[in-house]
């Protein structure tokens, strides 16, 4: 079956988010179907940056945390 896993990070820290996603894929030995990204930018926020979300669609026998 195909399942979805969502990862959330900050747009100015993409390397950390990439590392988390890649580690999860390797640890769980999943077959990735697709990865979609979305970014929400909030210029008025304290950090002056927004959220970056990766949605990973993967094949597995059951959902993986």
ABEGO torsion letter per residue (X at the ends): XBBBBBBBBBAABAAAAAAAAAAAAAAAGBBBABBBBBBBBBAABAAGBBBBBBBBBBBBABBBX
